[in-house]
Amino acid sequence: MGIINALKIIRPRFWFLLGSLGCVFLLSMGAYFQFNQGLEPCPLCISQRIAIFLTGLVFMLAVVHNPVQKDVKRYAIFGALTALGGASISTRHIWIQNLPPDKIPECSPALEYMLEHFPLMDTLKLMLSGTGDCAKVDWTMLGFSMPVWTLLAFLMLATLSLVQIWNHD
C-alpha cells in the first residue's frame, strides 16, 4: 500500500480540518509571542499572519462545505496558493534578516500610523516590502528564526493542501 493510498483512508475534510487547526495554532503562537513574550510583530510578521489566517479560512471553508471531487481540487489549489503566498513573504523576511547591516532597509512608521495617514495600497506595499524592524531576530529555536519556522509551516500547509487533489473518491 503506497503512501497516497494510505492517506486516502482519511477523507479530505479531515485533512482540511487538521490544516485549519494548524493555522489556529500558528496564529495563537504569534499572539503568545506578542502579548506574553513582548515581541512586537514587524510588517512582514503581520503579513505572514494574514496569509496564515487566509489559508486557515480556505481550509475551514472546505471543512464546512465538505466538497465533492472537483471542489476538493479547487479548495486544494486555493489553499496551496494562499500558503505559497505566505511562504513567499516568509522567504523575503528571511532574506532581509540575512542582509549585511549596510543593506538593511530603513525602518518605516508604525502600522497604526501608516493605516491612519497613508492610502491602503501604500500601506500594504510597505508591509510587504519589509523594514529594518524585519531584520531584527528576536527569537530562535534550534538556530532558526521565526520566519524560517513559519516558512516551513507554510510549505507543510501547501503540501497538505495539494495532497488532497489525489485524496478524493
C-alpha positions in Angstrom: 0.0 0.0 0.0 1.5 3.3 -1.1 1.6 6.4 1.0 -1.1 8.1 -1.1 -3.4 5.1 -0.7 -2.7 5.1 3.0 -3.7 8.8 3.1 -6.9 8.1 1.2 -8.3 6.2 4.2 -8.8 9.6 5.8 -11.2 11.9 3.9 -10.1 15.4 2.6 -12.5 17.0 5.1 -10.4 15.7 8.0 -7.1 16.9 6.4 -8.6 20.4 5.8 -9.7 20.4 9.4 -6.2 19.5 10.5 -4.8 22.3 8.4 -7.2 24.9 9.7 -6.4 23.8 13.3 -2.7 24.1 12.4 -3.4 27.7 11.3 -5.2 28.4 14.5 -2.2 27.1 16.4 0.2 29.3 14.4 -1.9 32.4 15.0 -2.1 31.5 18.7 1.7 31.2 18.9 2.0 34.6 17.2 -0.4 36.1 19.8 1.5 34.4 22.6 4.9 35.8 21.4 3.4 39.2 21.0 1.3 39.5 24.2 3.1 37.2 26.7 6.7 37.5 25.5 6.6 41.1 24.4 7.8 40.5 20.8 6.2 43.2 18.6 5.5 42.0 15.1 7.1 43.7 12.2 5.2 44.5 9.0 6.3 41.2 7.4 5.2 39.3 10.5 1.8 40.8 10.2 1.7 40.0 6.5 2.5 36.4 7.4 -0.2 36.3 10.0 -2.7 37.5 7.4 -1.5 34.7 5.0 -1.9 32.1 7.8 -5.4 33.4 8.5 -6.4 33.3 4.8 -5.0 29.7 4.5 -6.9 28.7 7.6 -10.0 30.3 6.2 -9.8 28.4 2.9 -9.3 25.2 4.9 -12.2 25.9 7.2 -14.5 26.7 4.2 -13.5 23.3 2.8 -14.5 21.6 6.1 -17.8 23.4 6.3 -18.6 22.8 2.6 -17.5 19.2 2.7 -16.7 19.3 -1.0 -17.1 16.7 -3.7 -14.3 15.6 -6.0 -14.0 18.7 -8.3 -14.4 21.1 -5.4 -11.8 19.3 -3.4 -9.3 20.2 -6.2 -10.4 23.8 -6.1 -10.0 24.1 -2.3 -6.7 22.3 -2.5 -5.3 24.6 -5.2 -6.6 27.8 -3.5 -5.3 26.6 -0.1 -1.9 25.9 -1.6 -1.8 29.3 -3.3 -2.5 31.2 -0.1 0.1 29.1 1.7 2.6 29.6 -1.0 1.9 33.3 -0.9 2.7 33.3 2.8 5.8 31.2 2.0 7.0 34.0 -0.4 6.5 36.6 2.4 8.5 34.4 4.8 11.2 33.9 2.2 11.5 37.7 1.8 11.6 38.1 5.6 14.5 35.5 5.9 16.3 37.3 3.1 16.1 40.6 4.9 17.3 39.0 8.1 20.3 37.8 6.3 21.3 41.0 4.6 24.5 42.8 5.6 23.9 45.6 8.1 24.5 48.3 5.4 21.9 46.8 3.1 19.0 46.6 5.6 16.1 48.8 4.5 15.1 51.8 6.6 12.5 51.4 9.3 9.1 52.7 8.4 6.5 54.3 10.6 4.3 52.1 12.9 1.5 50.2 11.2 -1.2 52.2 13.1 0.4 55.5 11.8 0.6 54.1 8.2 -3.1 53.0 8.3 -4.1 56.4 9.6 -2.1 58.5 7.2 -1.4 56.5 4.0 -3.7 55.1 1.4 -4.4 51.4 2.0 -2.4 50.3 -1.1 0.7 52.2 0.0 0.4 50.7 3.5 0.1 47.2 2.0 3.1 47.8 -0.2 5.2 49.0 2.8 4.1 46.0 4.8 5.1 43.5 2.1 8.4 45.2 1.4 9.7 44.9 5.0 11.7 47.3 7.1 14.7 47.5 9.3 12.4 46.1 12.1 12.1 43.0 9.9 15.8 42.4 10.0 15.9 42.0 13.8 16.0 38.4 15.0 14.2 38.4 18.4 13.7 34.6 18.8 15.3 31.4 17.6 14.7 27.7 18.1 17.4 25.2 17.1 19.3 28.1 15.5 16.4 29.1 13.1 14.5 32.4 13.3 10.7 32.6 13.5 10.4 33.3 9.7 12.2 30.1 8.9 9.8 28.1 11.1 6.9 30.0 9.5 8.2 29.2 6.0 8.4 25.5 7.0 4.8 25.7 8.3 3.6 27.3 5.0 5.3 24.6 2.9 3.7 21.9 5.1 0.3 23.6 4.7 0.7 23.9 0.9 1.7 20.2 0.7 -1.2 19.1 2.9 -3.5 21.1 0.6 -2.1 19.7 -2.7 -2.1 16.1 -1.5 -5.9 16.5 -1.3 -6.1 16.6 -5.1 -5.3 12.9 -5.0 -7.2 12.2 -1.8 -10.8 12.0 -3.1 -13.2 9.4 -4.4 
